[in-house]
């Protein structure tokens, strides 16, 4: 499970009126005619973001930024291998940071383009106030592309540049998920646990506990896993524009591969079954767990996922528990319609 929101003070600084870079001078315009037009587009996008108070690019704003850049013919292209990034101005680097992030956040399968443009931005302006978020977007893009090594490296760079505790916790949770995806459960457990004391927001803390629950289960410690899952589901979320029952349902939360969410939901349902106060509630929770284990096992086995065999064992165990509980509980009678209820 990864969380996408990343609100950094550096981005706010970049959107303040005094933070904008000066327009390209006469020599720069002569050397690169597109520089002035690119600066206009950059200023326009930053004014829009600043005026509506967005802390980050959402998919709609990202698509708008890309369209604005494309219409003005200033959309940056991926540099050829070996091209130097050192000769790009601060304004051009800032434009790369913004468009690179927008290409990722637009959710239009532009992760490869986002990666190469963000890599150029980070190479040309590594000390930019936008570098922390640049590394974060690069981590997300490379993770979607399946490059776990580059993803982990980018998260570590973002952590090195980030001091706000809750953002560090988000980065830790995402890093731990990447490590778990690479099979390094020891590192994943370490980073999930490091995220817990840094988490300041309920959704961040819940996400850390959910991730810890999955890593503990995959390490063979089901009792501790269910305790962590219990902690995750007991944390009340702050009111948002998106009323949801769990952090797993928040729009900024996503899973790679997508069926991973069912592993989290299955453990949450098993934890709920342990806490159920009566047999009917326990049966409902076990039925949810069975449903989610099945939803995980089918695609995971097709993908030859390493955790599919363990999920299959959980599925069989839940089926046995559910069958025994159903045999114990009274049958629910299905009402039979009266003959006079037939519609002629």
Backbone torsions as a table, in degrees:
resi	resn	phi	psi	omega
1	UNK	NA	130.7	177.6
2	UNK	-124.3	146.7	175.5
3	UNK	-106.8	133.7	-176.6
4	UNK	-89.8	-33.2	-176.1
5	UNK	-60.5	137.4	-179.4
6	UNK	-148.8	90.9	-174.9
7	UNK	-96.6	111.9	-174.6
8	UNK	-116.5	140.0	177.6
9	UNK	-58.9	-31.3	-179.3
10	UNK	-60.7	-37.5	179.7
11	UNK	-67.0	-40.1	176.8
12	UNK	-60.3	-42.6	178.1
13	UNK	-60.3	-39.3	-178.3
14	UNK	-66.9	-21.6	-177.3
15	UNK	-97.8	-4.7	177.1
16	UNK	-70.2	149.2	-176.0
17	UNK	-54.4	-39.6	-176.9
18	UNK	-77.6	-6.6	-175.8
19	UNK	-87.1	-13.5	-177.5
20	UNK	-67.7	141.3	178.7
21	UNK	-76.4	154.5	177.1
22	UNK	-64.7	150.7	177.0
23	UNK	-60.8	155.1	178.5
24	UNK	-59.0	142.1	-180.0
25	UNK	-79.9	179.7	-175.3
26	UNK	-60.4	-42.2	-178.6
27	UNK	-64.3	-41.5	179.5
28	UNK	-66.3	-39.1	179.6
29	UNK	-65.9	-36.5	178.7
30	UNK	-68.7	-37.7	-178.7
31	UNK	-73.3	-36.5	-176.9
32	UNK	-139.7	92.3	-174.3
33	UNK	-57.1	-28.6	-177.6
34	UNK	-76.3	-9.5	-174.2
35	UNK	-63.0	-43.0	-178.7
36	UNK	-64.7	-43.8	179.9
37	UNK	-65.1	-39.2	178.0
38	UNK	-63.0	-39.3	179.1
39	UNK	-64.1	-39.1	178.3
40	UNK	-62.2	-44.5	179.9
41	UNK	-64.4	-42.2	179.5
42	UNK	-61.5	-47.7	179.9
43	UNK	-60.7	-39.6	-178.7
44	UNK	-65.5	-44.8	-179.4
45	UNK	-64.7	-40.8	-179.3
46	UNK	-68.4	-35.6	177.1
47	UNK	-65.7	-41.0	179.4
48	UNK	-63.1	-47.3	-179.8
49	UNK	-62.3	-43.1	-179.8
50	UNK	-65.8	-38.0	-176.0
51	UNK	-71.0	-32.8	-179.1
52	UNK	-95.0	-1.5	173.0
53	UNK	70.5	25.2	178.9
54	UNK	-74.7	128.6	177.1
55	UNK	-77.3	-14.6	-178.5
56	UNK	-158.3	168.4	177.4
57	UNK	-80.8	124.1	172.3
58	UNK	-94.1	173.5	-176.4
59	UNK	-57.0	-39.7	-177.8
60	UNK	-68.2	-47.2	179.3
61	UNK	-65.1	-34.9	179.0
62	UNK	-64.7	-45.3	178.0
63	UNK	-61.4	-38.4	178.8
64	UNK	-65.9	-40.7	179.5
65	UNK	-63.8	-41.6	179.4
66	UNK	-65.5	-43.3	179.5
67	UNK	-62.9	-42.3	178.9
68	UNK	-60.6	-42.6	-179.9
69	UNK	-68.6	-40.2	-179.3
70	UNK	-66.3	-42.2	-179.5
71	UNK	-63.8	-33.2	179.4
72	UNK	-89.0	4.2	179.3
73	UNK	59.2	35.2	178.1
74	UNK	-116.1	7.4	-179.8
75	UNK	-64.7	119.2	-177.2
76	UNK	-67.5	149.1	178.3
77	UNK	-107.8	159.7	179.2
78	UNK	-64.9	131.3	178.8
79	UNK	-69.3	149.2	175.7
80	UNK	-69.9	152.8	-180.0
81	UNK	-58.9	134.0	178.7
82	UNK	91.9	-12.8	178.6
83	UNK	-67.2	135.9	-179.6
84	UNK	-78.2	141.4	176.9
85	UNK	-104.1	-2.8	-173.5
86	UNK	-69.5	-21.1	-177.5
87	UNK	-90.2	8.1	178.4
88	UNK	-84.4	139.4	-178.4
89	UNK	-73.6	167.8	177.6
90	UNK	-61.3	-37.6	178.8
91	UNK	-64.7	-42.5	179.2
92	UNK	-65.8	-39.1	178.2
93	UNK	-64.3	-41.4	179.0
94	UNK	-63.6	-38.1	177.2
95	UNK	-62.9	-41.7	178.0
96	UNK	-62.3	-42.2	178.5
97	UNK	-59.6	-46.1	-176.8
98	UNK	-67.3	-48.7	-177.6
99	UNK	-70.3	-37.0	177.1
100	UNK	-59.8	-45.2	177.1
101	UNK	-64.6	-38.8	-180.0
102	UNK	-66.3	-39.2	179.2
103	UNK	-61.5	-38.3	176.5
104	UNK	-71.4	-50.1	-172.1
105	UNK	-70.3	-16.0	-179.0
106	UNK	-70.2	-15.1	178.3
107	UNK	57.1	44.6	-179.9
108	UNK	-119.3	29.5	178.6
109	UNK	59.6	40.1	178.5
110	UNK	-107.7	27.4	-175.7
111	UNK	-61.6	-37.6	-179.5
112	UNK	-65.7	-41.9	176.7
113	UNK	-64.8	-43.2	178.8
114	UNK	-58.9	-41.7	-177.6
115	UNK	-60.9	-50.8	-173.6
116	UNK	-69.1	-33.7	179.8
117	UNK	-72.9	-40.1	176.9
118	UNK	-66.4	-38.2	177.2
119	UNK	-61.8	-39.1	177.6
120	UNK	-66.5	-41.4	178.8
121	UNK	-61.2	-45.0	-178.2
122	UNK	-67.9	-31.5	177.4
123	UNK	-74.2	-39.3	-175.8
124	UNK	-82.3	-28.5	-178.7
125	UNK	-140.0	67.5	-176.5
126	UNK	-67.0	-20.5	-178.8
127	UNK	-98.6	11.3	179.7
128	UNK	-62.9	147.6	173.6
129	UNK	-60.6	-17.3	180.0
130	UNK	-92.8	2.8	-174.7
131	UNK	-64.7	-39.4	-178.8
132	UNK	-60.2	-47.0	178.8
133	UNK	-70.2	-30.6	175.8
134	UNK	-61.4	-43.9	177.2
135	UNK	-64.3	-37.5	179.1
136	UNK	-63.7	-47.5	178.4
137	UNK	-64.6	-36.0	177.6
138	UNK	-64.1	-40.1	178.0
139	UNK	-61.7	-44.5	179.8
140	UNK	-63.6	-42.9	-178.4
141	UNK	-65.8	-46.0	-178.6
142	UNK	-68.5	-32.0	175.7
143	UNK	-64.2	-42.5	177.4
144	UNK	-64.5	-29.5	179.3
145	UNK	-82.7	-5.3	177.2
146	UNK	85.3	11.1	179.6
147	UNK	-92.8	84.4	-175.3
148	UNK	-63.2	-36.5	-179.0
149	UNK	-64.1	-47.7	178.8
150	UNK	-66.5	-36.5	178.9
151	UNK	-61.5	-48.6	-179.2
152	UNK	-62.5	-42.6	179.5
153	UNK	-60.9	-40.5	-179.4
154	UNK	-67.9	-39.8	177.6
155	UNK	-63.9	-38.6	179.2
156	UNK	-65.3	-39.4	175.7
157	UNK	-63.6	-43.3	179.6
158	UNK	-62.2	-40.6	177.6
159	UNK	-62.3	-38.5	-178.8
160	UNK	-65.3	-22.8	-177.2
161	UNK	-104.5	1.9	-173.4
162	UNK	-117.6	133.7	-177.2
163	UNK	-118.8	-19.2	-178.5
164	UNK	-68.4	124.5	-170.2
165	UNK	-57.1	-46.5	-175.1
166	UNK	-67.1	-35.4	177.3
167	UNK	-67.2	-38.4	176.0
168	UNK	-62.3	-37.6	178.3
169	UNK	-64.3	-41.1	176.8
170	UNK	-60.1	-44.2	179.5
171	UNK	-63.4	-40.9	178.9
172	UNK	-62.2	-43.7	-179.7
173	UNK	-62.3	-45.3	179.8
174	UNK	-65.8	-39.9	177.4
175	UNK	-62.2	-44.0	180.0
176	UNK	-62.0	-39.6	178.2
177	UNK	-62.8	-39.7	178.2
178	UNK	-64.2	-42.8	179.0
179	UNK	-64.3	-39.7	177.6
180	UNK	-64.8	-39.4	177.5
181	UNK	-63.9	-26.0	177.4
182	UNK	-86.5	-3.4	179.6
183	UNK	90.9	3.2	-179.2
184	UNK	-92.3	78.6	-176.0
185	UNK	-67.9	-31.8	179.4
186	UNK	-63.0	-46.4	178.6
187	UNK	-66.4	-39.1	179.9
188	UNK	-62.3	-45.7	178.4
189	UNK	-60.3	-41.1	179.0
190	UNK	-60.7	-47.0	-175.1
191	UNK	-74.0	-34.7	174.4
192	UNK	-61.7	-41.6	-179.5
193	UNK	-69.2	-35.3	176.4
194	UNK	-66.7	-28.6	-179.5
195	UNK	-71.2	-30.8	-173.0
196	UNK	-57.8	-51.5	-178.5
197	UNK	-71.6	-18.5	179.9
198	UNK	-87.0	-20.7	-176.6
199	UNK	-65.5	126.2	-180.0
200	UNK	-107.5	-26.7	-177.6
201	UNK	-100.8	146.5	-178.7
202	UNK	-57.4	-39.7	-178.4
203	UNK	-67.8	-35.2	177.8
204	UNK	-67.1	-43.9	180.0
205	UNK	-64.3	-43.0	178.9
206	UNK	-62.6	-41.8	179.0
207	UNK	-62.2	-39.7	179.3
208	UNK	-64.3	-41.6	178.8
209	UNK	-67.4	-39.4	177.8
210	UNK	-61.3	-47.4	179.2
211	UNK	-62.0	-41.5	178.3
212	UNK	-61.8	-39.1	179.4
213	UNK	-59.9	-45.1	-178.8
214	UNK	-67.1	-44.1	-179.3
215	UNK	-64.2	-39.4	178.3
216	UNK	-64.7	-43.2	179.2
217	UNK	-62.9	-43.7	-179.0
218	UNK	-69.7	-15.5	174.0
219	UNK	-88.3	-2.8	177.4
220	UNK	96.5	7.3	-177.4
221	UNK	-109.1	78.5	-177.5
222	UNK	-65.8	-43.0	179.9
223	UNK	-57.2	-46.3	178.0
224	UNK	-66.8	-34.4	178.0
225	UNK	-61.2	-47.1	-178.4
226	UNK	-68.5	-29.3	175.2
227	UNK	-67.5	-41.9	177.3
228	UNK	-65.9	-41.1	177.9
229	UNK	-63.2	-38.2	176.6
230	UNK	-60.8	-45.5	177.8
231	UNK	-59.1	-39.9	-177.8
232	UNK	-63.5	-44.2	-174.9
233	UNK	-80.2	-15.6	-179.9
234	UNK	-86.6	-11.5	-178.2
235	UNK	-78.4	117.8	178.5
236	UNK	-73.8	132.8	-179.7
237	UNK	-82.4	150.9	176.6
238	UNK	-69.0	149.3	176.7
239	UNK	-60.7	134.9	179.1
240	UNK	-137.3	177.0	174.6
241	UNK	-67.7	-16.4	-177.4
242	UNK	-117.2	88.0	180.0
243	UNK	-65.6	114.6	-178.1
244	UNK	-133.1	158.8	-179.2
245	UNK	-83.4	-22.3	-172.7
246	UNK	-148.3	154.6	175.5
247	UNK	-61.3	-23.6	178.7
248	UNK	-63.6	-20.3	-175.9
249	UNK	-98.4	-5.0	-178.2
250	UNK	-65.6	144.2	-176.9
251	UNK	-63.3	-23.2	179.3
252	UNK	-86.2	3.2	-179.5
253	UNK	-103.3	131.9	179.1
254	UNK	-143.9	165.1	-173.7
255	UNK	-130.8	142.4	178.5
256	UNK	-137.1	112.7	-2.1
257	UNK	-69.7	163.8	-171.5
258	UNK	-62.1	-29.1	-177.8
259	UNK	-74.0	-6.9	177.3
260	UNK	-57.7	-30.1	-178.2
261	UNK	-55.7	-30.9	-177.1
262	UNK	-70.4	-27.1	175.3
263	UNK	-65.0	-43.3	179.4
264	UNK	-65.0	-46.8	-177.7
265	UNK	-65.8	-36.1	-180.0
266	UNK	-64.7	-44.9	178.2
267	UNK	-64.6	-38.3	177.4
268	UNK	-62.2	-41.3	179.0
269	UNK	-66.9	-37.9	177.1
270	UNK	-64.6	-39.2	176.9
271	UNK	-65.0	-40.2	177.9
272	UNK	-64.1	-36.6	178.7
273	UNK	-63.7	-37.1	178.8
274	UNK	-66.4	-30.6	-177.2
275	UNK	-92.3	-3.7	-176.0
276	UNK	-60.9	139.8	-176.9
277	UNK	-89.6	-11.5	178.6
278	UNK	-149.2	167.2	-175.2
279	UNK	-66.4	-34.5	179.6
280	UNK	-65.1	-43.3	177.8
281	UNK	-65.5	-38.4	179.2
282	UNK	-65.4	-40.0	178.8
283	UNK	-63.0	-41.8	179.0
284	UNK	-61.7	-43.0	-179.3
285	UNK	-66.7	-41.2	178.3
286	UNK	-65.5	-36.4	177.3
287	UNK	-64.3	-38.5	175.5
288	UNK	-63.1	-44.2	179.7
289	UNK	-60.7	-44.8	179.0
290	UNK	-60.4	-42.5	-179.8
291	UNK	-61.5	-43.4	-177.6
292	UNK	-74.6	-34.4	175.2
293	UNK	-63.5	-40.3	177.8
294	UNK	-63.7	-42.8	-179.8
295	UNK	-65.2	-27.1	176.3
296	UNK	-82.1	-46.2	-170.9
297	UNK	-61.7	-43.6	-174.3
298	UNK	-59.2	-55.7	178.8
299	UNK	-72.2	-30.7	-178.9
300	UNK	-66.5	-41.0	177.8
301	UNK	-67.5	-36.7	176.8
302	UNK	-63.7	-33.1	178.3
303	UNK	-86.0	-3.5	-174.2
304	UNK	56.6	40.0	179.1
305	UNK	-64.5	141.4	-175.5
306	UNK	-64.7	-22.9	-176.8
307	UNK	-95.6	1.6	-178.9
308	UNK	-61.1	-43.9	179.9
309	UNK	-60.0	-40.0	179.1
310	UNK	-67.0	-40.6	177.7
311	UNK	-62.0	-38.4	178.6
312	UNK	-63.1	-39.0	177.2
313	UNK	-64.0	-43.5	177.7
314	UNK	-60.9	-42.8	-179.1
315	UNK	-59.3	-45.6	-179.8
316	UNK	-65.0	-39.9	179.7
317	UNK	-64.3	-44.1	-179.6
318	UNK	-65.4	-38.2	178.2
319	UNK	-60.9	-40.8	179.0
320	UNK	-66.1	-45.2	179.6
321	UNK	-61.9	-41.7	-178.3
322	UNK	-67.4	-40.2	178.4
323	UNK	-63.5	-43.3	179.3
324	UNK	-64.8	-38.8	-179.6
325	UNK	-69.7	-39.1	178.4
326	UNK	-64.6	-35.9	178.6
327	UNK	-68.1	-29.0	-178.7
328	UNK	-79.9	-35.8	-176.1
329	UNK	-81.3	150.6	177.2
330	UNK	-65.4	146.0	179.0
331	UNK	-68.2	144.4	176.2
332	UNK	-88.0	115.2	-177.0
333	UNK	-70.6	135.7	176.3
334	UNK	-93.4	117.6	-176.7
335	UNK	-63.2	138.0	177.8
336	UNK	-99.2	134.5	-178.3
337	UNK	-70.0	144.3	175.6
338	UNK	-71.5	155.5	-179.3
339	UNK	-60.8	-33.1	-178.9
340	UNK	-73.8	-7.7	-179.7
341	UNK	-83.8	-8.5	-178.8
342	UNK	-63.8	137.8	178.0
343	UNK	-92.2	123.0	-178.5
344	UNK	-83.9	NA	NA
